[in-house]
Amino acid sequence: MDRRTLLAMVLFLVLFLVWSKVMDRYRPAPLPAATAAESVVTDPTGAVTADPGAGIAPAAADTSAVAVLASATGTFAAPGDGVYEVGNDLFTLRIAEAGGAIVGCKLRDYRNGEGGPVELVPPSGALDEAPAGDVLVHETGELDLTDAPFLPVGEAGFTLGAGAAPRELVLEATGAGGLLVRKIYTLRPGTYVVDMRYELPSGGPMLRGARFAWRRGIAVTEHETKVMMQHGSFRAFVQVGEEFHAVSQDNLVKGKGEESFRGSVRFAGVQNKYFSILGFLPDNGGAAVDGRVRLGGDRETGHQSWDFEVPARPGAGGASAAMSLYFGPNDYRRLRALGHDLEKIVNLGWKWIQPISELVLRLMNWLHGFIPNYGWVIVIISILSKLVFWPLTAKGTKAMKKMQDSQARLKPKLDALKKKHSGDPQRYNQEMMKLYKEEGVNPLAGMSGCMPMLVQMPVFIALYQVLYNMVDLRMTPWLGWIKDLSQPDALFVLPFSLPLLGNLFNLLPLLMAAVTWWQTKLTPTGGAGGQMAAMNTIMPVMMLFFLYNMPSGLVIYWTINTAVTALQTWRIHKSAPASGGAPA
């Protein structure tokens, strides 16, 4: 094995290790952690700058302001343990009397591992601190509504069927001093959005704004997903101007998960791999507001949070502060239809990959309109992607074959030069290049055979992002034992764990490795000592380790792609005339 082959093998191994690390734990890099006295400001041009002292104040109000407010309105009585249920054809919300806070959300169309509806709000643990609630800001100070007893006005529960008219759940809390706070939830059928607003009736203090808080995090919905996939997919996020920022749950556990932002805020939320809980302004136009957002959470429980501070808006019955909440899947089409750039929460990879990922996603959704099974959609995408790159692959394969034939033909002369100048490598290289020139051989021509792989890498990365994060593949079967395209195709659990592979016996990656081995056997190794033989041996093993625990949908793509490549290689080498060969 010569130095070039050895170097190529080392580079492939390094690429495999780095690629595995990046893709297993991929997440957009968060901004450097902001200090308590620093936030991010977006000016009218969209530029982000540091703003000392602009961080969102904690939920506890200023002492003097609280004193003034308490003397004017009194305090709230202790809340009971009542819970109200409202819903539509897509989800059911559970709303607690204390603070009128949402404490549960079950999605009707998505199932968990036990067959029940997915629950997005994590249950409160025995040792968890009670999450802080919303805060109203008005002319006399601030009012923390965490423990306010919100009681229903009228019916306390309802469920909207498809096509029903919008409906409101009206809750009221009255302070000892007579202050009335009204909290109104508005539900509509066919959407995962619920509108929420606060009102202070006329005659009371003038409402200035509100600090909406979500401190409950988001539940683990994929109980069979590996830990590395869970933590890599949990994050809090915010859109400020044109900039999307995310803070991973890993950073929160490490004590680096708090960020403050100020400027033209569009939305904020938390998400896991397939679902999100987020808030945005219900203005029906996608316009942002000059506000402040803090991303944080509980380091002990890992529950991430967001606080969204917005101004009040005047109305006929007095000022109100409103927020629209989304409890649902990370569905690109559905989020895009809502506006506000909400589709940016779908993880489509790095910025330069996102346009390709979006194109792949749209093509898959379009094909699914004709083909009801996403497994066959992936097969068609695999074949189409190969057909698009067919001319480039054919050109590269022919160039590689020509170079290998030339190497085989010139091997005796190259061996003689190597023996003659064994003590002078520089002279050997000079004579070798002279020989190449005399024989009309371009030593770099064989490198063009690598171009198809390099060109296809962005497409592969985009497909990885789409197939890894696409909620439509969740619990979607294909054929036989493949019951979930978003998970490895485990046939059974091994009684032991293998290094780098785990304890699941996944059949598809083994089939993929066999197809890769077949493809390498169809590629001639040339006569120069079989330089490609070692690479052809190690490639199937590398791909097996790389794709073993990947979603089965992604392995299907790579297996089909490799099989078509093997057929193309076989056809080219069978039809191409020989340009030389190794002497007898």
N, C-alpha and C positions, 0 to 999 in steps of 0.2 A: 504494500500500500504506500503510495507516494505522499508527499507532504500536502499536496493540494486536496487529495481525497480526505486525508486525516483532518485538515482544517475545515473542510466542508461539513464533515460529520460533527465536529465540535460546534460549529456555528449552528447547525440544525438542532443539536441538543440544547444549546443555550436558548435558541429561539423557542423551543418547546417548553422549557422551564419558565421562561419569562412570560410567554403567552398564557400558559396555564395559570400562573399567579395573577395576571391581569384580568383574565376573563372569569376566573372563579370568584374573585373579590372585586370585580369592577364596580366603580362608582365614580361619578364626576368629582373631581377634587374640590373640597370646600374652600372658602376663603380663609385666610388666617383668622384665628379666634379673636373676636373683638374684645377689648377691655370693657369694664363696666361703664366707662365714661366715653365710649366711642361707638358710633354707629356709621352706617353707610348712607350717603345722601345721593340721590339722583337729581341733577339739575334739569332744567327744561330741555337741554340738548341731549339728555340721556347719559351724560358722563357720571361716573360714580366717584364720590370723593368722601374723605373722612370728615365727620362732624362731631367734634368733641362735645361731650355733655348732652348729646341728643338721644341717648338711650331711653327706652320706655321705662317710665317709673313703675315700681312694684305695685301689686294690687292694693296694698295698704295705702290709704290716702294720707295726705299731709295732716298732722295732728290738729293744727289750727282750723283747717277746713272741715275736718270731721266734727270738731266741737261746734262750729257754727251750724253745720247741717243737722247734727243731732238735736241741738236746741230748737231748731225750726221744725223738724219732722219727727223726732223721736226715733226709736229703733224698732226693728222687726221682731215679731214673736218667733219662738222656736218653731221650725217647720216640722211637719209630720213625716211619715214614711210612705205617703201615697205615691203611686206611679200611674201615669196615664198612657194609654196606647193609641196611637194614630198611625195610619199607613195608607198606601195606595196599592196599585197592582204590582209594584216592584219591590217595595220594602215596608217594614214595620218599625216604627220608632217607639221607644219607651222613654217617657219624660218624667223626671222625678219632681215631686212637690218642692223639694229643697232647691232653690235657685231656678226652678223651671228648666233644669239642665237635662240634656239628652244623655241617658245612661245605657242605652241599648239600641242597636240597629241590625235587624236581620234582613238579608237579601233573599227574596223569594226564588230567583232564577239561578242561584249559585249554591252548591251543596258543599258541605264539609266532608271530612274523611269518614264520619259516622253516618252520612246520608241526610243529616238535617240541614237547615238553611245556614249559610255563612253568617256569623256574628262579627261585626266590625269593631265593636267597642269592647275592650278587654274588661273582664270582671274585676271588681275591687278586691284586693287581697286583704287578709286580716291585719297585716302590718302596714298597708299603704296609708299614706297621708291623704286626707280628703282633698280632692282637687279644688283649686280656687275657681271661682265663678266670674261672671261678667261684672264690670264696673261702669256705672253711669257718671258722666261728668256734666255738671251744670253750674250755674252762676254762683252758687254758694259753696261748692266744693265737690267731693266725690262720694258716691254711695256704692259700697260693695254689696252685691246681690247674692253672694255665695249661699248665705243661710236664710234668704228671704223665702217665706212660705207662699208659693204661687198656687192659688186655687182656681179651678175652672169656672168660667162664666158660661153657663149652658152645658151642653153635652161634653163629657170628659174623654170620649173616645169615639173613633169612627174609622172606617176603611173605605177608600175610594176605589170603585171599580173602573175598568177601562172605559174611557169616554165620559166619565162623570165630570161635573163642574168643580172648579177649585173650592176648597173649604178651609175654614180657619179654626184653630184651637186657640181660644182666648183665655189667658191666665192673668190673674191680678194678685198683687201683694200690697197690703196696706200697712204702713208704719204706724207706731203708737201716736205720732203727732199728726196723723191724718194724711200723710203723703201717699198718693196712689200711684203705683207703677204697673203698667200694663205690658205684658209680653205676649206676642201674637205669632203663632206658627201658621204658615199658609202652605197647604199641600195641593199638588195637581197630579192627575194621573199621567202615566207614561214617562216620568222623569225621576231621576235620582236626586233632584234638587228640592230642598225645602227652604222657603223664605222665613226669616225670623226678624222681628222688629220690636223695639221698645218705644213706648209712648208715655209721656207725662201729660196728663190732661191739663187744659188751660186753667190758669189761676194758681198753679204751683210754680216752683222754680223753673227757670228757662233751661231746657236741655241743650247742652253744648256739644256733646259727643258721647261715645261709648268705647270701652275697651273690651272687645269680644275675646274670650279665652277658650282654648281647647287644650286641656291638660291631661286628658285620659289616654293619649297615645292611640295606637291602632293594634288590633288583636293579631295574633299569629293564626293565619287561616290555612296554612299549608303544613299540616302536622307531619306529613311524610317527606317533606323537603329537607335536604341536608342542612345542618347548622350554618355552613359557610354560605349557602344560598340565602338563608333567612336573613342573617345579619348584613350581608352585602346589599340586600334589597330594601331594608328598612331605612327611611330617611325622612327628615323634615325639609320643606322647601319654601321658597318665596320668589315671586316675580316682581322685580323693581325696575320700572322702565322697560327696557328691552333685554335686561339681564336676568337670567334664571340662576338662582343659587340653591344649593342643596347641602345639607349637613347630615352625615350618616349617623346611624345609631352607634356604630363602633366608636365614633368620636365622642359621643355623649358618655359612653361607658368609660372612656379614657379621660374624662374631665374636660374635653375640648368641644362640647356640643352646643355651646350657647353663642348665638350671633344676634346682633341688632342691626336693623336696617331702617332707613328713613328715605322718603322720596315719593316717586310716583308708583305707589304700590298697587298691584293688580290682583294678586291672590296669595294665599299662604295655606299650608296644610302639612299633613303627614301621610305616609304611604308605606305599604309593604309591597311585595312583588307584584300583586295583581289588583290591589284595591287602594283607595285613597279616601281620606276625610279632609276636606278643604273648605275654605271660606273665600268668597269674593263679593264684590258690591253688586247689588241687584239693580243695575241701571239700564239693562237691556241694550247697552251700546258698547260695552267693553271698555269704557273710559276708566282710567285709573284715578286715584285720589292722592293728594299729598298727605300721607299718613306715616305711621310708624309700625314696625313689626318686630317682634322678638321671637326667635326660635330657641327653644331650650328643652328642658325635660328633667326627669328624675333619674339620677345616675344609678340608684340602687335597683329600680324596677326596669330601667331602660325605656320607659314610656316617654316618647317625645311630645313636645307641645308647641303651640304657637299662640301668640297674643297679637291681635290686629286692632289698632287704634284708628277710629274713623270719626269724622265730624258728623253732627246731627244735620238733618235737612228740614227746612220749614214745610209745614203742611196746613191744610184747612183746619184741622183740629189741634194744632200745636206741632212742635218739632218732634221728629222721630229719628232714631238711629237704627239702621237696618243692615242685615248681612244675609247673603244667600249661602247655604251650606250644601255641599255635595257629598253624599255617602254612596259610593258605588265603585264599579270596576274601572280600571285604567284602560278604557276602551277609546282608542284614538278617534274613531268616527264620532262617537257620542260626545266626547269632550270638545272636539273641533266644532261641532254643531252648536255648542253652548256659547262659543265666542270667548273673549277675554284671554285668548292664547292658552287656554287650559290644556290643550293637547301637548304642551311642552312638558307636562309631568310624566308622560310616557317615555321611558328610558330607551331612546333610539341610538345611544352611543355618543361618541365625540362629535363636535360640531361639523367637522368635515365629512363625517359618515352619515349624519342625519338625513341629508337629501336622498342618499341612496336607500337608507332604511325606510324612509317614507314612501319612496317609489315601490320598494318590495312589498311593504305593508298594503299599499293601495291595490297592487296587482293581486295579492293573495285574497283580499276582501272581494275584489271584482270577480275573480275566478270562483270564489265560494258561492257567488250568486248563481252559478251554473252547476257547480259540483258540490254536493252537500257535505262531503267528507274532506276534512282538512288534510288527512294523510295523503289522499290522492292529489290534492292541491300542491302539497310539498313535492310530490313526485313530478308533477308537471312543471313546477318552478325549477326543479333540478335539471330537467331535460332542456327547458327553454334557455336557462343560463348557459348550458353547455353549447347549445346551438348558436347563441350569440357570439361566443368566443371560439367557435369552431375554426374559422379561417386563421385566426391568430395561433391557435394551438397546432393546426396542421403545418403552418409555416415554421413554427419553432421546432416541431418534431422532425420535420425534414432537414432543417439546418443541423440539428443535433445528430441525426443519422449520418449526414454527409461528413460531419466533423469526425464522428467515430470511425467511419470507413477510412477517412484520410489518415487518422492516427494508426489504424491497423496496417495500412499500406506502408506508412513511413516508419513503422516500429523498428525494423532491422537497422535502418540508417540512424535513427535516434539512439538505439542501443550502442551502435558503433561510436557515435559522437560522445556519448556519455562515458564509454570506456576509454576513449582517446583522451578526453579532457577531464578525467575524474578528479584530478588535483586542482583544477581551475574552473570553478563554477561560473565565473563571469564569462570566460571564453566559451564554455559550453552553451550558455544562453545566447551568446552572439551567433555561434555557428547554427544553433537550433533555429533562430529567427531567420537566418540566411537560407537555411534549408526550406523553411516554410514559404519564404518568398519565391524561391526557385521553383517550388512545386505548385505555387498558386494557392496555397492554403492560408486561410485567415484563422489564427488560433483563437480569436475571440468570437468567431461565428457560432460556436457551440453554446455560448452563453445565451443566445437568443432563445434557446429551448427553455430557459427559466422564465422568460418574459410572460408567457401565459399565466403561470402561477402568480407572479407579482401583480399582474393586472387584475386577476380574479380575487386577490386578497381583500380589497375593499368590499367587494360583493359578498365574500364569505363573512367578513366582519359584520356587515349590515344584516345578513341573514341570521347570524348568530344573535344579534341584538333583538331582532324581530321574533325569532323562534324561541328565544329564552324568556322574553317579557310579554309575549302576545297572550292576552287573557282568553282569547277565543280557543286556544289550544288546551286550556286548563280542563282536565278530566275529559278530554275528547279522545275517543278510541279510534283505532284504525283497523288493523287486521289481527285476528288470532289473539295472541297474548299481549299485544300492544294496546293497553287500556287507557293510557294517558300520554298524549304527545308532548306534554310539558315536563314529563318525568322520565328517568331512565327506564328501559323496558325490562325490569327485573322479572325473571322467571321464578326465582326462589331466593331465599336468604341462606347464605353459606353458614355453617357452624363456626366459622373462623373468619378473621379479617385479613385481607391481603394488603401489603404495603402499596400505597397510592391508589388502590382500587376499591377498598372497602369490603363489605361482606355481602354485597348483592351480586348475583349471577346475571349479568346482562348479556343477552344473546346478540343483539344488533351490532355492538362494537366488534364482536368476534367475526361476524359475517363481513363487516366493513374491513377488518384487518386482512381477511382472506382475499377479498376483492382487490385490496391494495397490493397484496403479494402477487396476485395474478397479473395486475397491471405492470408491476416492476419486472416480472419475468418476460413480458412482451417487449420490454425496452432493451435493446442490445447494449451490452456493457463495453463493447469495443475490444480491440485486440491489445491495447497497451496495458497488459497486466490485469485486465478486468477492473479498471479504476472505479467503475460504478457499481461493482458487485457488492462491496461492503455497504454502500449507501442503500442499494436496493434491499439488502437484508435488514437493515435497521429501520427503514421507513415504516413498514407495517407495524413494528413494535411501538415506534414512537406515536403513530396515529392511534393505536389501541389505547395507550396510556392517556393521550390527549383527549379522546372522545368517550372514554369508558363511562364516566358519570355525567355526561351531557344529556340534555333532553332528547328523547327518542326522535322527535321531529327533526332535530339538527343532524342526528346520525343517519336518518333516512336520506336527507339531502346529500350528505357527503358520500354515502354508499352508492347512491344512484349516479352522482357526479363522477365518482371514480370508475364505476362500471362503464359508463359511456366513454370516458377517457381511454380505458383499456381497449374498447372496441375500435375507437378512432386510431389508436396507436397500431393495433393489429392491422387495420385496413391500410394505413399509410405505408407500413413496412412491407406489407405483402405486395402492394401495387408499385412502390417506388423502385426504379432500376438500381441495381448495385453499382456503386461508384468506386469500388475497390474492395479488397478484402485482405485478410491476413494470409501471408504466403504459407505454402505447405511446409 
